Amino acid sequence: MSNIILLGLVSLFTDISTQMVYPILPLYLSTVMGAGPAIIGIIEGIAESLASIVKLFSGIVADRYGHKKRLAIFGYASSTVNKIIILLSVTWTGVLIARIIDRFGKGIRAAPRDAMIAESADKSRLGKAYGLHKGLDLLGTAIGIILAWLILSSGDDEYKKIFLYSLIPAFAGLVILLFVKDKKQESWGKTPGETQSKKIAFNWQNLDRRLKLFLVFLFLFTLGNSSNAFILLRAYNAGFSARGAILLYFIFNMTASILSYPAGMLSDKFGRKNLLCAGYLLYGIVYLAIGLLSSNIAFIVLFVIYGFYGAMTTGVERALIVDIVPPEHKAGTLGLHAAIVGIGLLPASVIAGFLWTWLGPSAPFLFGGGLAFVTCIGLFVVLGYHGWQTVPE
């Protein structure tokens, strides 16, 4: 359990750093650097997708050779470098390079970190373990957002100060990571030395058929799940100030943080399917409403509901995957999951940017909401098959 808490604290401090920067970045790009929605969509899409394949390979390397902690350290260090480059950038191309480095680092660290969580948790409490980690992760996000809001409130030109201060929690996360123990795969049923002597044949064909269908529907959902930068721009477009939009993002992350741990526990008790399908249904409702409404009160309520979606899906997806795959493939499959989501973000963000430009600010959200409803129905069917006994029901 100490490993899970330490990894949660690493994510907490790293997300404080990242989310001090992320919610103000689209506003910084548009108001200071003059970038439009299409450019912001391209930046977000390229940054996510170019790094996505790294998530898969990082997981496979972690399964085959171990060294999960070393991979995680390298990945979290990249997040620190990203902040330095943004601080020094004078054009949007510099921000693009910084975002690529940041997402590349996330790709390196995500699967090994998630595998270390699985190896440190009781198998009957995977949802609880991932829920705790995600709760701390989102708490860091909420703290980072409110810090950015406080600094931005002190003046209209405080972006550089935020970029500079964000380096402090980034370094703190790296220090905490040094105390994490990289447990060996023997604890998951392997004999000593087996991991090194046996080649792990990880490929798409080896996956459970229903898991493959789950990942296909998840990719479909991701095509409508554009960067949260567009939600912030939509709030700004609906009449919120820059600081007001940041507070909305804080409400979303704080709600998700509070609910992630109990949502993970509920998935252990009542099954992953129920939480996931309900989460995607809420996402569809929120996105359609964001596209159609512009009331300040409505936006506040919608961002709270959006937090329910975050709590009910992110950690539960990972727990579902670990439930299904053999222990020797868990990091690789978690990496594949992250890669599929990341690859989908390039067309998702680019599509959102051009839909906004061509059809108006409501279009990306109507598109995303529709795909969320299709995903909800598809996953209800796929995950509802009787006989898939590896999934808690």
N, C-alpha and C positions, 0 to 999 in steps of 0.2 A: 504493500500500500504506500510506503514511503516513496518508492519510485514514481508511482502515479501522481502523488502530490507534487514531487519535485518537477516532473515533466509539466504538470499543470502550471506551476509557478513560472517555469521557463516560458511557456506560452503566454502567461499573463503579462510578464514584463515585456516580451517581444511585441505583443499586441498593443500594449500601452504605447510603445514606440511607433509601431506601424500605423495605428489608428489616430495618433496625433497628426499624422501626415495625410493619410488616405482620404478622409472626408473633405479636406480643404483642397485637395489636389485638382479636382475638376473645376472648382471655383478659381483656383490659382491659374490654371491653364486658360480658362476662358476670360477672366478679367485682367490678368497681368500679361499673359503671353499671347492673347488674342486667338486661341484655338477654338474652333466651333465644335458642335456635337459630333460631326463625322470624324474629325481628327481625334477627339477624345475616345470615340468608339474604337478607332483603329489602334490607338495606343494601348487601351485596355485589352483588346482582343489579341494583338500580337504578343504583348507581355505575357498573357496567360498561356497562349497556345504554344509558343516557342519553348516554353519551359515544361509543358505538360508531358512530353515524351520522357523527360528526365525523371518524372515521378515513377514511371513504370520501371525504367532501368535501375533506378536507385533501390526500389523494392526487390528486384531480382538479385542485384548485387548483395543486398543485405541478407537475403535468404541463402545465397550460395556461400558467401565468404564471412558473414558476420559483420563486425565493425559498425554496428548500428549507431553507436554513440559517436564515433568519429564522423560518420556521414551527417549526423544531426548537428554536430559542432560546425562543420563546414557550411551547412545550410543556414544556420542561424547567424553565422558571421556575415554571410552575404547580405542579410537584412540590414546590418550596420553600414556596410559599404554603400548600399542603396541610398541611405539618408545623406551621406556625404556628397554623393554625386548630385542629388536633387538640390542640395544647398549651394553647389557651385554652378548649376546649370543656368544658362541665360536664354535658351530657346526650348521649344517643346521636344526637339530631338534628344536633348540631354535628359529630359524627363523620361522619354521612351527608353533610353539606355538604362536608366536607373530602375525603371519598372521591370525590364527584362531580367536584370541582375537579381532584383528582389524575388521575382517569381521563380527564377532558376534556383535560388536558394531554398524557396519553399518546396520546390519539386524534389530537391535533394533530401530534405529533412522529413517530409511528411510521412512517407511509408515506413522508414526505420523507426521514427518516433511512435507511430501507431502500433507497430509490431512490438516495441518495448512495452507499451501499455498492456497489450494482450498477454505478453509473457509474465507480466507482474500481477495479473488479476486472476482471481478464481474464475473458472470457465462458466460457472453459473451466474456470475455477476458482471459479465462483460458490458451490458448496457449501463449498469451503475458506474463502472470504471470510465467508460467513454463519456458518460454524462457528466461525471465530476470534472474530467479534463476539459470538456467543452465548456462547462460552466465557468471554470477559471479562465479559459481562453477568452470567452465573451465578456467576462468581468474586466479583463485587461482592455478589451476593445472599448467598453463603456468608459473606463477611466481615461483612456487616451483621448476619446472624443470630448469629454468634459474639460480636460486640460487644454485641448486645442481651442475650445469655446472660450475658456477663461482668458487665454492669452490673446485670442482674436478680439475679445471684448475690450481690451485695453487700448486698441487703436485699429485703424483700417489697413495698416501696412505692416502687419506683424508676422507675415508668412515665414520669413527667414529665421525669425526668432524661434518659431515652432519647429522648423527643421533642425535647428541647432539643439534645442532642448530634448528632442526626440532621441538623440544619441545616448542619453544617460540611461534610460530603462533598457535600451538595446544591449548595452554592455553588461548591465545587471543580469539579464537573462542568460548571457553567455557564461557568466561566473557560476550561476546556479547549476547550469548544465554539467559543469565539471564534477558535481557531486552525484550525478545519476549513475547507477550501476547497469552495465550492459549484460543482462542475463543471457546465459547460453541456451541453445535450443534443446539441450538434453532434458531440461525441465519440462519440455512439451512432448516427451515420449521418445527421444532419440538417445541412442547409446553414445558414450563419449567417443569423439573422433569421427562419428558417422557423417556429420555435416560436412567435414572437410574432404572426406574420401568419396562421397556420393555426389554425382552431378545431378542437379535438380532440373528436370525437364519441364519448365514452365512454359505453357503456351495456351492459346485460346481454346484449342480442341480439348484440353484436359479439364476444362471447367464444367461444372454441373450445368445442364441445359437450362434450367430455370434461372440460375445465376446469370447466364448469358443474356436471357431475355430481360432480366432485371436491369442489367447494364445497358442494354439497347434502349429501353424505355427511359432510363436515366439520361442517356445522351439526347433523346428527343426532348425531354424536359429542359435540358441545359440550353438548347437552341433558343428557348424563350426566356432563359434566366440570364439576362444581360447584366453587366457590371452594376453594382449598387451606385456607381457614379451617376447613372441615369435617374435613379430614384431621387438623389440629392438635387440634380438639375431640375427634375420635375417639381419638387417642392419649391425650389427657387423660382421656377416659372409660374407656379400657382400663387406667388405673392409672399413667400417666406423670405426673410433676410438670410444672408449667409450664415449668421449665428443661429437663426431659427431653424434652418435646414440641418445644421449640425446637431442641434438639440433633438430633432426628430430621430436622427440616426442613433443618438444616445438612448432614446426611449426604446427603440427596436433592440439594440444590443443588451440593454439592461434587462429587458423582459426575457430575452432568450437566455441570458446568463442565469437568472433566477430559476428558470423552468427546466434547464437542460438536465440537471441532476435528477429531479423527480421524474422527468420524461424517460430517462434511461432506466430508472427503476421500474417504471410502468411497463416498458418494453420487455424487461426480464420476466415480468409476471404475466402479462397479457398477450405478448407476442409482438414482433417487430412490424408485421403487416398493418395492424390496426393503427399504430402511431404514424407510420410512413404515409399511408393513404390519407389519413385525416390531415396530415401536415401539407401534402400537395394540394388537397382540396382548399385549405385555408390560403395557400399561396395564390391559387387561381382567383379566389374571391378578392383578395387584397389587390392583385395586379389589375383586375378589371375595374375595381373601384377607383384605384389611383388614376387610371386612364380616363375615367368618366367624371370624377368629382374634383372640385377645387376648393372646397370649404376647409378652413383651418382646423375646425373641430373634427371633421371627417378624417383629415390627414393624421391627426394625433391618434385617433382610435385605430386607424388602419396600420400605423406603425407599431402599435401594441400587438395587434393580431399578427402582424408580420413576425414579431418576436416569438409568438407561439409556433409558427412554422419552423423557424430556425431551431428551436429547442426540440421539436418533434422529429427532425429529419437527420441533421448532420451526424451526430454521434450514433444514432440508431442505425444508419446506413452502414457504418463501419462495424458495429456489433453484428449486424446481419451477415456481413461478408465473413467475419471470423468464425461465426457459427457454422458456416457451410464448408469452407475450404479446408484441406488437410493442413496441419500445423506447418509443414515445411514450405507451404506456398503462401502463407498469410501475408508476408510483406510484399511479395510480388503481386498478389491479387489486390491488396490495398493500394499499391502503386498504380495498378491498372485502373482501378476505380477513380483515383485522383486524376490520372491521365485522361480518361474519357471525359470527365467533367471539364478539365482544363482545355482539351482540344475543342470541345463544344463552345467554349467561351469566345473563341476568335470569331466564328460566324455569328454567334449570338450578339456580341457587342457591335460588330460591324453592321449587322442587320438592324439592330436597334438605332444606331447612329443615322443610318440612311432612312429608316422609317420615320424617325423624328424629323429629319430634314425635308423629306418629300411629302409626308402626310400629316405632320404635326406631332406635338408632344404626347398625345394620347396613344398613338399607333403602336409603339413598342410594348406598351403595357397590355393592350387588348390582345396582341399577338402572344405575349408570354402567358397571359391568363388562360387563353384557349388551349395552348399546349399543356399547361399544368392540369387541366381537367382531363385531357386525353391520357396523360401519364397516370393520373389517379385511377382511372378506370382500368388501364392496362396492368398496373401493378396489383390491383385488387384481384384480377383474374390470375396473373402469374403466381403471386405469392399465396393465393388461396387454394392451390392444388392440395388435396389430401395426400399424405404419404411423404411430404417433404419434412421428414421428422427432425432434421438438423436445425430447423427453425423453431424457437420456442412458440408454442401456441397456447 
